[in-house]
Amino acid sequence: GSAVPVAVGGLSDVVAMAGGSYHSLALKADGTVTAWGLNGNGQLGNGSRMGSTVPVAASISGVAVPVP
């Protein structure tokens, strides 16, 4: 994590955002939702409990992934 804002890969045309304790969501202008952050309990909504990148601490993603 970071106490300083950092860019999240895979984001553009964001119209709204929401944050959980260790994960975040973005609503895009086309109506799709992306998620990133801790996914140990399936917070990213992609049916997985792994991060969206090669095991970054096994279940943490720093790249936004589409929520089905």
Secondary structure, DSSP 8 states (H G I E B T S, - for coil): --SS----BT--SEEEEEE-SSEEEEEETTS-EEEEEE-TTSTTSSS-SS-SSS-BTTTEEEEEEE--
